Amino acid sequence: MGSSDTPPPHVPPSYMLITNTLLQIGGLLWTACYILSTRVSFKTKTYGMPIFALAFNFGWELIYLMVAPSFLEKAVFTLWCVLDVFLFIGVFKYGEREWKHSPFVGRNLGKIVLVMTIWCCGFHYVSSRFWIENLIGRKEGKGDGADMTELAFWSAAVAQAYGSMACLAQLVVRQHTGGGHENIGFFHCV
């Protein structure tokens, strides 16, 4: 978030232009990751994003869709939630095959993913509500209220750090690159 941020008076006017441009580039690359992950998932007949990372990201996007202050941010979070649906379809369609080493997980993958997603939505709801109600991150010179940009930064940093580690772990556990592609990794890094 941050597209509607009000910087302190001593911050140069170019600050908002630069940060919004970088934010939009990051959003476009993240959207490209989702689209590529979905295409590769259906092409290789496996899911691309690790299931807890997907549940955690979906929870983040769904909750922040509700607390985002601007229309643009709400539109982007809505798009990401829709794209997540296709990633979930990949999990439900191809996931059982990836869990042959753990038949219990394979047979119950839908229930497991549902519980994970509900837990992640609850986690993001509670943490964002705590942040907003306690005005965490409030800075001198900013508008009244919680710092929504800092909230989004810290919560997204946790999701992205975990997601990156989970993708690497998924490669090791699967012992194949199905569901992944170097362009997806590149866009994640940028």
C-alpha positions in Angstrom: 0.0 0.0 0.0 1.3 3.5 0.1 -0.1 5.0 -3.1 -2.1 7.4 -1.0 0.6 8.1 1.5 1.3 11.6 2.8 5.0 12.2 3.2 6.3 14.7 5.8 6.9 18.2 4.6 10.7 17.9 4.4 10.4 15.0 1.9 10.9 16.1 -1.7 7.9 16.0 -4.0 9.6 13.3 -6.2 9.4 10.8 -3.4 5.8 9.8 -4.1 6.4 9.5 -7.9 9.4 7.3 -7.3 7.8 5.1 -4.6 4.6 4.7 -6.6 6.5 3.8 -9.8 8.5 1.2 -7.9 5.3 -0.1 -6.2 3.6 -0.4 -9.6 6.6 -2.2 -11.2 6.6 -4.6 -8.2 2.9 -5.2 -8.6 3.2 -5.9 -12.3 6.1 -8.4 -11.7 4.1 -10.1 -9.0 1.1 -10.4 -11.3 3.4 -11.9 -14.0 4.6 -14.4 -11.4 1.1 -15.5 -10.7 0.2 -15.8 -14.4 3.5 -17.7 -15.2 3.0 -20.0 -12.1 -0.5 -20.9 -13.3 0.6 -21.5 -16.9 3.6 -23.7 -15.8 1.4 -25.5 -13.2 -1.0 -26.6 -15.9 1.7 -27.3 -18.4 3.8 -29.5 -16.0 0.7 -31.0 -14.3 1.8 -30.0 -10.8 1.3 -27.0 -8.6 3.8 -24.2 -8.6 3.6 -22.3 -5.4 4.1 -24.2 -2.1 0.7 -24.7 -0.5 1.4 -22.8 2.8 3.0 -20.0 0.8 -0.1 -19.9 -1.4 -2.5 -19.9 1.6 -0.4 -17.2 3.4 -0.3 -15.0 0.3 -4.0 -15.4 -0.3 -4.8 -14.6 3.3 -2.6 -11.5 3.0 -4.2 -10.4 -0.2 -7.8 -11.0 1.0 -7.3 -9.1 4.3 -5.4 -6.2 2.7 -8.1 -5.9 0.1 -10.4 -5.0 3.0 -8.0 -2.5 4.7 -6.4 -0.9 1.6 -7.1 2.8 1.6 -7.2 3.4 -2.2 -9.2 2.1 -5.1 -6.1 1.2 -7.1 -4.8 -1.0 -4.2 -8.2 -2.6 -3.8 -8.3 -3.4 -7.5 -4.8 -5.0 -7.5 -5.6 -7.1 -4.4 -8.8 -8.2 -6.1 -6.9 -9.2 -9.2 -4.4 -11.1 -7.1 -7.2 -13.0 -5.3 -8.7 -14.0 -8.6 -5.3 -15.2 -9.9 -4.8 -17.1 -6.6 -8.0 -19.1 -7.5 -6.2 -20.6 -10.5 -3.1 -21.4 -8.4 -5.5 -23.2 -5.9 -7.0 -25.1 -8.9 -3.5 -26.4 -9.7 -3.1 -27.6 -6.1 -6.4 -29.4 -6.1 -6.0 -30.8 -9.6 -2.4 -32.0 -9.3 -1.5 -32.0 -5.6 -2.3 -35.5 -4.7 0.2 -36.8 -7.1 3.0 -34.7 -5.5 2.2 -36.3 -2.1 2.6 -40.0 -3.0 5.2 -40.1 -0.2 2.5 -39.1 2.3 -0.8 -40.6 1.2 -2.7 -39.1 4.1 -1.7 -35.6 3.0 -2.5 -36.4 -0.6 -6.0 -37.8 0.2 -6.8 -34.8 2.5 -5.0 -32.0 0.6 -8.2 -30.1 0.0 -9.1 -30.0 3.8 -5.5 -29.2 4.7 -5.3 -26.3 2.3 -8.7 -25.0 3.5 -7.6 -25.1 7.2 -4.3 -23.4 6.2 -6.1 -20.7 4.3 -8.6 -20.0 7.1 -5.7 -19.9 9.6 -3.7 -17.5 7.4 -6.7 -15.2 6.9 -7.2 -15.1 10.6 -3.6 -14.4 11.3 -3.5 -11.5 8.8 -6.8 -10.1 10.1 -5.6 -10.1 13.7 -2.2 -8.7 13.0 -3.5 -5.9 10.7 -6.2 -5.0 13.1 -3.7 -4.9 16.0 -1.5 -2.7 13.9 -4.2 -0.3 12.9 -6.0 0.0 16.3 -2.7 0.6 18.1 -1.4 3.1 15.6 1.8 1.2 15.2 4.3 2.8 12.9 2.9 6.3 13.4 5.5 8.9 12.3 5.8 12.6 12.9 4.7 14.5 9.9 2.4 11.9 8.5 -1.3 12.0 8.5 -3.2 10.8 11.6 -3.6 7.1 11.9 -1.6 3.9 11.6 1.1 3.8 8.9 -0.5 1.5 6.4 2.6 1.6 4.1 4.8 0.2 6.9 2.1 -2.3 7.8 2.0 -3.6 4.2 5.8 -3.6 4.0 6.4 -5.7 7.2 3.6 -8.1 6.5 4.5 -8.6 2.9 8.2 -9.0 3.8 7.3 -12.0 6.0 5.1 -13.5 3.3 7.8 -13.1 0.6 10.7 -14.3 2.8 8.7 -17.4 3.7 7.5 -17.9 0.1 11.0 -17.8 -1.3 12.4 -20.3 1.2 9.4 -22.6 0.7 10.0 -22.5 -3.1 13.6 -23.6 -2.5 12.5 -26.3 -0.1 9.8 -27.5 -2.5 12.6 -28.1 -5.2 14.6 -30.1 -2.7 11.6 -32.2 -1.5 10.2 -32.8 -5.0 13.6 -33.4 -6.6 12.2 -31.9 -9.9 11.5 -28.5 -11.2 7.9 -29.1 -12.2 5.6 -26.1 -11.5 8.6 -23.8 -11.6 10.4 -21.7 -14.2 13.4 -19.4 -14.2 11.3 -16.4 -15.2 9.1 -16.9 -12.2 12.2 -16.9 -10.0 13.6 -13.8 -11.7 10.4 -11.9 -11.3 10.3 -12.9 -7.6 13.9 -11.6 -7.1 13.2 -8.3 -8.9 
